[in-house]
Amino acid sequence: MVLAAQQPIQDVRSRVVNSALVNVDRGIHHLTFGAMSTKCRVLIHGVPEKQAREFQQQALHWVADFEAKYSRFLPDSLVSRINQAAGEHWVDVDPEAERLFSLCDTAVFLTRGAFDPTALPLIKLWNWKVPNPVLPNHEAIESSRQLVGWTRVQRRPGAIFLPQPGMALDFGGIGKEFAVDRVAEMATQRGISHVLVDFGHDVRACGSAPGKDCWSVGLEDPTKPGTCWVGLAVRNMAVATSGDYVRHSLINGRRYGHIIDPRTGYPVDNGCRAVSVVASSCTMAGLLSTTAFILGPKDGLQLIETQPRSEGAVSTESQRGYTRRFYEHAITS
């Protein structure tokens, strides 16, 4: 059993490591690779090349192991084993997983259920990736909604149990952001003061770029993908964006985004196209951006305003709204 469980980890590690490219440009050590279905970048400077290379290898292997552990698309991942055991038995987990579950506790409480890690039954129902998506009927949506509810998940030290068959976990909106924070923490623990970690445009920036007092992070314009509408000056902060302007489907001529409101069972349809948040951690920035997107422009901005050191911007098709101090982070020249 141990060897069988280890094989997917080795497969993921090989894929991630083989995708890696490293180079040095103007004093910055660049590492790029593919993982968690997205493009990943880690930029560091101010350390000897040997130290940079050692950290790059550590980061690559950790991210590969993280994907192998938490991806719902891998049958032997921890998440898949938890989901397969729903309604049947407890599953042992390690301290790292318990840390992630504790963050989920905070997230569900903070958002009053607008964010829910057990929403996978609804996400599968509204699968925007299939070639010819079909509009689910009301009965199917209500049936899936009955399987959603993080507060029903049972936990004890070192173990977790989903009490009803069909319940399932998905860490979209918090998992990749958690990984960004962990890689940034790993850099700091190795004495690397200047690092930018960017996994699919979810970013954590520590220290600054060479010769600067910050890192620069651009926010993509959802009405003109591929272009930026503003640049942010970020130092010891994180930035995350949630949106449906790329990932969506057309069903019977109507546009349905990929972000599901677990409270209703339907894709979000409140006029939002993207929400970007600056916060002290990427996990918090990702949680706030996803939840604000679900809540809508007015309530979303109000939620962001309640969190210390957090600022955000909500983009619709026709306008943008901002928290009061968002533009303090903007690059103006």
C-alpha positions as CSV (number, residue, x, y, z in Angstrom):
1,M,0.0,0.0,0.0
2,V,2.8,2.4,0.8
3,L,4.4,2.0,-2.6
4,A,1.1,2.4,-4.4
5,A,0.4,5.6,-2.5
6,Q,3.8,7.0,-3.2
7,Q,3.7,6.4,-7.0
8,P,1.3,9.4,-7.8
9,I,3.5,11.6,-5.7
10,Q,6.6,10.6,-7.7
11,D,4.6,11.1,-11.0
12,V,3.5,14.6,-9.9
13,R,7.0,15.5,-8.7
14,S,8.5,14.4,-12.0
15,R,6.0,16.5,-14.0
16,V,6.6,19.5,-11.9
17,V,10.4,19.2,-11.8
18,N,10.6,18.5,-15.5
19,S,8.6,21.7,-16.2
20,A,11.0,23.9,-14.3
21,L,13.1,26.6,-15.9
22,V,15.7,28.6,-14.0
23,N,17.7,31.7,-15.0
24,V,19.2,34.8,-13.6
25,D,18.2,38.2,-15.0
26,R,19.4,41.5,-13.6
27,G,20.3,40.0,-10.3
28,I,17.0,38.1,-9.8
29,H,17.0,34.3,-9.6
30,H,13.9,33.2,-11.6
31,L,12.2,29.8,-11.2
32,T,9.1,29.0,-13.3
33,F,7.2,25.8,-13.5
34,G,3.8,24.3,-13.9
35,A,1.8,23.0,-11.0
36,M,-1.7,22.9,-9.6
37,S,-3.0,23.5,-13.2
38,T,-1.3,26.9,-13.4
39,K,1.9,28.8,-14.1
40,C,4.1,29.3,-11.0
41,R,6.9,31.8,-10.5
42,V,9.3,32.3,-7.7
43,L,11.7,35.2,-7.8
44,I,14.5,35.8,-5.3
45,H,17.6,37.9,-5.0
46,G,20.2,39.0,-2.5
47,V,21.6,35.5,-1.8
48,P,24.5,33.4,-3.3
49,E,23.7,31.2,-6.3
50,K,24.1,28.0,-4.3
51,Q,21.6,29.1,-1.7
52,A,19.2,30.2,-4.4
53,R,19.5,26.8,-6.2
54,E,18.9,24.8,-3.0
55,F,15.8,26.8,-2.2
56,Q,14.5,26.5,-5.7
57,Q,14.8,22.7,-5.4
58,Q,13.1,22.7,-2.0
59,A,10.2,24.8,-3.3
60,L,9.7,22.6,-6.4
61,H,9.5,19.4,-4.4
62,W,7.3,20.9,-1.8
63,V,4.8,22.3,-4.3
64,A,4.7,18.9,-6.2
65,D,4.1,17.1,-2.9
66,F,1.4,19.6,-2.0
67,E,-0.4,19.1,-5.3
68,A,-0.2,15.3,-4.9
69,K,-1.6,15.6,-1.4
70,Y,-4.5,18.0,-1.9
71,S,-5.6,17.6,-5.6
72,R,-9.1,16.2,-5.9
73,F,-8.1,15.0,-9.4
74,L,-5.6,12.4,-8.1
75,P,-7.3,9.3,-6.9
76,D,-4.7,8.6,-4.2
77,S,-4.4,12.1,-2.8
78,L,-5.3,12.8,0.8
79,V,-8.4,14.8,-0.4
80,S,-9.6,12.0,-2.6
81,R,-9.2,9.5,0.2
82,I,-11.2,11.7,2.5
83,N,-13.9,12.1,-0.1
84,Q,-14.0,8.4,-0.9
85,A,-14.4,7.6,2.8
86,A,-17.4,9.9,3.2
87,G,-20.1,8.2,5.3
88,E,-17.9,5.2,5.9
89,H,-14.8,5.9,8.1
90,W,-12.4,8.4,9.5
91,V,-9.2,9.3,7.6
92,D,-5.9,10.1,9.4
93,V,-4.3,13.5,8.7
94,D,-1.0,15.2,9.6
95,P,-0.4,18.6,11.3
96,E,-0.1,20.4,8.0
97,A,-3.6,19.2,6.9
98,E,-5.0,20.2,10.3
99,R,-3.6,23.7,9.8
100,L,-5.3,23.9,6.5
101,F,-8.6,22.7,8.0
102,S,-8.3,25.2,10.8
103,L,-8.0,27.9,8.2
104,C,-11.2,26.6,6.7
105,D,-12.9,26.9,10.0
106,T,-11.9,30.6,10.1
107,A,-12.9,31.1,6.5
108,V,-16.4,29.6,6.9
109,F,-17.0,31.6,10.1
110,L,-15.7,34.9,8.5
111,T,-17.8,34.5,5.4
112,R,-20.9,33.1,7.1
113,G,-20.9,30.2,4.6
114,A,-20.4,32.1,1.4
115,F,-17.1,30.2,1.3
116,D,-17.4,26.5,1.9
117,P,-14.7,23.8,1.3
118,T,-17.4,21.1,1.0
119,A,-19.0,22.7,-2.2
120,L,-17.5,20.1,-4.5
121,P,-20.9,18.3,-5.2
122,L,-22.1,21.6,-6.6
123,I,-18.9,22.4,-8.5
124,K,-19.1,19.0,-10.3
125,L,-22.8,19.6,-11.1
126,W,-21.9,22.9,-12.8
127,N,-18.8,21.6,-14.6
128,W,-17.9,24.4,-17.0
129,K,-15.1,22.3,-18.6
130,V,-17.3,19.8,-20.4
131,P,-17.7,20.3,-24.2
132,N,-21.5,20.6,-24.1
133,P,-22.6,21.8,-20.6
134,V,-26.2,21.2,-19.6
135,L,-28.2,23.3,-17.2
136,P,-28.8,21.3,-14.1
137,N,-32.4,21.0,-13.0
138,H,-33.7,22.4,-9.7
139,E,-33.9,18.9,-8.1
140,A,-30.3,18.1,-8.9
141,I,-29.1,21.4,-7.5
142,E,-31.1,20.9,-4.2
143,S,-29.9,17.4,-3.9
144,S,-26.3,18.5,-4.2
145,R,-26.8,21.4,-1.8
146,Q,-27.8,18.8,0.9
147,L,-24.3,17.5,0.7
148,V,-22.7,20.9,1.4
149,G,-21.8,22.2,4.9
150,W,-18.4,22.5,6.4
151,T,-19.9,22.7,9.9
152,R,-21.1,19.1,9.5
153,V,-17.6,17.8,9.0
154,Q,-16.3,15.9,12.0
155,R,-12.8,16.3,13.2
156,R,-10.6,15.0,16.1
157,P,-6.9,15.4,16.6
158,G,-5.2,13.7,13.7
159,A,-8.3,12.6,11.8
160,I,-11.3,13.9,9.8
161,F,-14.6,12.3,8.7
162,L,-17.3,13.4,6.2
163,P,-20.5,12.0,7.8
164,Q,-22.7,11.6,4.7
165,P,-21.9,9.6,1.5
166,G,-21.4,12.0,-1.4
167,M,-19.9,14.8,0.7
168,A,-16.6,16.0,-0.7
169,L,-13.9,18.5,-0.1
170,D,-12.3,21.0,-2.6
171,F,-9.8,23.6,-1.6
172,G,-10.2,25.9,-4.5
173,G,-10.0,29.5,-3.3
174,I,-7.7,28.7,-0.4
175,G,-5.4,25.8,-1.3
176,K,-3.2,27.5,-3.9
177,E,-3.0,30.6,-1.8
178,F,-2.0,28.5,1.2
179,A,0.8,27.1,-0.9
180,V,2.0,30.6,-1.9
181,D,2.3,31.5,1.8
182,R,4.1,28.3,2.7
183,V,6.7,28.8,-0.1
184,A,7.3,32.4,1.0
185,E,7.7,31.3,4.6
186,M,10.2,28.6,3.5
187,A,12.2,31.3,1.8
188,T,12.2,33.5,5.0
189,Q,13.2,30.5,7.1
190,R,16.2,30.0,4.8
191,G,17.4,33.6,5.3
192,I,16.0,34.9,2.0
193,S,14.6,38.3,2.6
194,H,13.6,39.3,-0.9
195,V,11.1,36.9,-2.6
196,L,8.1,37.1,-4.8
197,V,5.9,34.0,-5.1
198,D,3.3,34.0,-7.9
199,F,1.1,31.0,-8.5
200,G,-1.5,31.8,-11.1
201,H,-1.5,35.5,-10.3
202,D,-2.0,34.8,-6.5
203,V,1.1,36.6,-5.1
204,R,3.0,37.0,-1.9
205,A,5.8,39.6,-1.9
206,C,8.5,39.8,0.8
207,G,11.1,42.5,0.8
208,S,11.6,44.3,-2.5
209,A,12.9,44.0,-6.1
210,P,16.5,45.0,-6.7
211,G,17.1,48.7,-6.3
212,K,13.4,49.3,-5.4
213,D,11.5,49.6,-2.1
214,C,8.8,47.1,-3.2
215,W,7.7,44.6,-5.8
216,S,5.4,45.6,-8.6
217,V,2.3,43.5,-9.2
218,G,-0.1,44.2,-12.1
219,L,-3.9,43.6,-12.0
220,E,-5.4,42.2,-15.2
221,D,-8.4,44.1,-16.7
222,P,-11.3,41.6,-16.9
223,T,-12.8,43.6,-19.8
224,K,-9.5,43.4,-21.7
225,P,-7.7,40.2,-20.7
226,G,-4.0,40.4,-21.2
227,T,-3.8,44.0,-20.2
228,C,-3.4,45.6,-16.7
229,W,-5.6,48.3,-15.4
230,V,-3.4,49.2,-12.4
231,G,0.0,48.3,-10.9
232,L,0.4,47.8,-7.2
233,A,3.5,48.5,-5.1
234,V,3.7,45.5,-2.7
235,R,6.1,44.9,0.2
236,N,5.5,42.2,2.8
237,M,1.9,41.8,1.6
238,A,0.0,39.5,-0.7
239,V,-2.4,40.0,-3.7
240,A,-5.1,37.6,-5.0
241,T,-7.7,37.9,-7.7
242,S,-10.9,36.0,-8.2
243,G,-13.0,36.3,-11.4
244,D,-15.0,34.5,-14.0
245,Y,-14.1,36.4,-17.1
246,V,-11.9,33.5,-18.3
247,R,-13.5,30.4,-16.8
248,H,-17.2,30.2,-17.7
249,S,-19.6,28.4,-20.0
250,L,-22.5,29.2,-22.2
251,I,-25.7,27.2,-21.7
252,N,-28.7,28.0,-23.8
253,G,-27.1,31.3,-24.8
254,R,-26.6,32.4,-21.2
255,R,-23.2,32.9,-19.6
256,Y,-22.5,31.0,-16.3
257,G,-19.3,31.6,-14.4
258,H,-17.3,28.9,-12.6
259,I,-17.6,30.3,-9.1
260,I,-20.5,28.8,-7.2
261,D,-22.4,30.3,-4.3
262,P,-22.8,27.4,-2.0
263,R,-25.7,29.1,-0.2
264,T,-27.9,29.0,-3.4
265,G,-26.3,26.2,-5.4
266,Y,-26.0,28.4,-8.5
267,P,-23.1,30.2,-10.2
268,V,-22.5,33.8,-9.1
269,D,-24.5,36.2,-11.1
270,N,-24.3,39.6,-9.5
271,G,-22.4,41.7,-12.0
272,C,-18.9,41.0,-10.7
273,R,-16.2,40.1,-13.2
274,A,-13.2,40.3,-10.9
275,V,-12.2,41.1,-7.3
276,S,-8.6,41.8,-6.3
277,V,-7.5,42.0,-2.7
278,V,-4.3,43.1,-1.0
279,A,-3.9,41.5,2.4
280,S,-1.2,40.4,4.9
281,S,-1.3,36.8,3.6
282,C,-2.2,35.2,0.3
283,T,-4.6,32.9,2.0
284,M,-6.5,35.8,3.4
285,A,-6.3,37.7,0.1
286,G,-7.7,34.7,-1.8
287,L,-10.4,34.0,0.8
288,L,-11.6,37.7,0.7
289,S,-11.4,38.0,-3.1
290,T,-13.5,34.8,-3.6
291,T,-16.0,35.7,-1.0
292,A,-16.3,39.3,-2.1
293,F,-17.0,38.0,-5.6
294,I,-19.8,35.8,-4.3
295,L,-21.3,38.6,-2.2
296,G,-21.3,41.2,-4.9
297,P,-19.8,44.7,-5.3
298,K,-21.4,46.4,-2.2
299,D,-21.3,43.6,0.3
300,G,-18.0,42.4,-1.0
301,L,-16.3,45.7,-0.4
302,Q,-17.8,45.9,3.0
303,L,-16.4,42.5,3.9
304,I,-12.9,43.5,2.8
305,E,-13.2,46.7,4.8
306,T,-13.8,44.7,8.0
307,Q,-10.4,43.0,7.8
308,P,-7.3,44.7,9.2
309,R,-4.6,45.6,6.6
310,S,-6.9,44.5,3.7
311,E,-7.9,46.6,0.7
312,G,-9.7,45.6,-2.5
313,A,-11.2,46.5,-5.8
314,V,-14.3,45.1,-7.4
315,S,-14.6,45.2,-11.2
316,T,-17.9,44.9,-13.1
317,E,-18.6,45.2,-16.8
318,S,-19.0,49.0,-16.5
319,Q,-17.3,50.2,-13.4
320,R,-15.0,49.6,-10.4
321,G,-15.4,50.1,-6.7
322,Y,-12.7,50.3,-4.2
323,T,-12.1,50.2,-0.5
324,R,-11.2,53.5,1.0
325,R,-7.4,53.0,1.1
326,F,-6.9,50.7,-1.9
327,Y,-5.1,53.4,-4.0
328,E,-2.5,53.8,-1.3
329,H,-1.0,50.6,-2.9
330,A,-1.2,51.9,-6.5
331,I,1.8,52.8,-8.5
332,T,1.2,56.3,-9.7
333,S,4.2,57.1,-11.8
